[in-house]
Structure formats: C-alpha cells, structure tokens
Amino acid sequence: MSIKAVIFDFDGVLADTERLHLRATQEALRVRGWTLDEGAYFERYLGFGDRDLIVEIARDLRESIDEGQIQAFVAAKAIRYRDLVEAGAVLYATAASCVARLGARYPLAIAS
C-alpha cells in the first residue's frame, strides 16, 4: 500500500489552539480580578463555549454575573484570542516544516 495523500486534523495535530483559548480566557478574567489555572481549565472547563464557561466559573466562585458582564467577557476573550492567533502563536513548533516536507511529496488536506 502506498501513500496517496496526507490528511491532517488541525487542532491538536498542527495547532495548539486550546492553550490560546486558555490564555485569552485568563486575560479576560483578570478584568474581574478572577484567576484560572491551567489544571482547572483542562479538568473542569474544557469544552464549554465562552458564554457557558464564564457562567460556570462565576457559579464555581459563587460570584454573581449579569448578562452585560457575560457579553463583555465574551467580547474581550474573542479579541484577545484573535490577537494571539494573529501573532502566529498557534502552530506547534515543528508543524510548518512537517507540512512543507510532506507537501513536497503528497497532496495535503485538513479534515477537522
């Protein structure tokens, strides 16, 4: 059997966006004076959308949060996440060179 093409999953294989989501979340939470460590994020909050994430964090901290504060958090987090992605911090260190080497030999695709 010979290789005809290479298909990558994107997140977790080529890119580590989850850590960018964590950093953006941590920075957006600082505005409220709240903190979130990496362990808690990956153990408790991974998989929540931004809105549900802030609601759950507030619930766990026994803090009140209104709709305006939720929207402000979601907006701040989205801006920070976009800034991190645009800064080029998204790919794993060797991902680009791997894709370049494989792309020279095979058709490539992403299925995510």
C-alpha positions in Angstrom: 0.0 0.0 0.0 1.5 3.4 -1.0 0.6 6.8 0.4 -1.6 8.8 -2.0 -2.2 11.8 0.2 -1.9 13.1 3.7 -4.9 14.4 5.7 -4.3 16.3 8.9 -6.6 17.1 11.7 -5.9 20.7 12.5 -6.4 21.4 16.2 -4.2 19.2 18.4 -2.1 17.9 15.5 -0.9 21.1 13.7 -2.2 23.7 16.0 -2.5 24.1 19.8 -5.4 26.5 19.9 -6.6 25.2 23.3 -3.7 26.9 25.1 -4.5 30.1 23.2 -8.1 29.8 24.4 -6.8 29.4 28.0 -4.5 32.4 27.7 -7.3 34.6 26.3 -9.7 33.4 29.0 -7.2 34.1 31.7 -6.6 37.6 30.4 -10.3 38.3 30.1 -10.9 37.1 33.6 -8.3 39.4 35.1 -10.5 42.3 34.4 -12.8 41.0 37.1 -9.9 40.1 39.4 -10.5 36.3 38.8 -7.8 33.8 38.0 -8.0 30.4 36.3 -5.1 28.0 36.4 -4.3 25.6 33.6 -5.2 22.5 35.6 -8.7 23.7 36.4 -9.2 24.8 32.8 -8.4 21.4 31.4 -10.0 19.4 34.1 -13.2 21.4 34.6 -13.9 23.9 31.8 -12.6 22.4 28.6 -15.3 22.0 26.1 -17.5 24.9 27.3 -18.3 27.7 24.9 -17.3 31.1 26.0 -20.6 32.1 27.4 -21.2 28.9 29.4 -17.5 29.0 30.5 -17.9 32.4 32.3 -21.3 31.3 33.7 -19.7 28.1 35.2 -16.7 29.9 36.5 -18.9 32.5 38.2 -21.0 29.7 39.7 -18.0 27.9 41.0 -16.6 31.1 42.5 -20.1 31.9 43.9 -20.0 35.2 42.2 -22.8 37.0 40.5 -22.6 37.9 36.9 -25.1 39.7 34.7 -25.8 39.5 31.0 -23.8 42.6 30.3 -20.8 41.3 32.1 -21.1 37.9 30.3 -21.2 39.7 26.9 -18.2 41.9 27.9 -16.2 38.8 28.9 -17.1 37.0 25.6 -16.1 40.1 23.6 -12.8 40.6 25.5 -11.9 37.0 25.2 -12.6 36.9 21.5 -10.4 40.0 20.8 -7.5 38.5 22.8 -7.8 35.1 21.2 -7.8 36.8 17.7 -4.7 38.8 18.7 -2.9 35.6 19.9 -3.7 33.8 16.6 -2.6 36.7 14.5 0.7 36.9 16.4 1.4 33.5 15.0 1.4 31.5 18.2 -1.0 28.9 17.0 1.1 26.2 15.3 3.2 23.6 17.1 6.9 24.3 16.7 7.5 21.6 14.0 4.2 21.7 12.2 5.1 24.1 9.4 8.2 22.2 8.5 6.4 18.9 8.6 3.6 20.2 6.3 6.3 21.7 3.9 8.2 18.4 3.7 5.0 16.3 3.2 3.6 18.8 0.8 6.6 18.4 -1.5 5.7 14.7 -1.9 2.0 14.3 -1.4 -1.3 16.2 -1.8 -2.4 17.6 1.5 -5.7 18.3 3.2 -7.2 19.2 6.5 -10.2 17.4 7.9 -11.3 19.0 11.2 
